[in-house]
Amino acid sequence: MTYTVYVLKSLKDAKRYVGYTKDLDRRLLEHENGGCKSTRNRKPFKLVYAENFQTKSEAMGRERFFKSSKGRGYLKALNL
């Protein structure tokens, strides 16, 4: 089983959302259908980045990095 760390960009306000999941397609549908409280008012979204990991702990670590100031700078350098 793989875990995916993903970055969404709101087409409404251009803000990013970073998360991780075991089932990316299901999770994207949750975001688009308003099933996620933190993104409900910022839809629609575009998937702009994704990375796969073998373990949950690796995915959680990468998500934490993207949410740090260094990680946000990394995403900004990629124009995401």
Secondary structure, DSSP 4 states (H G I P E B T S, - for coil): --EEEEEEEETTT--EEEEEES-HHHHHHHHHTT-STTTGGG--EEEEEEEEESSHHHHHHHHHHHHSHHHHHHHHHTT-
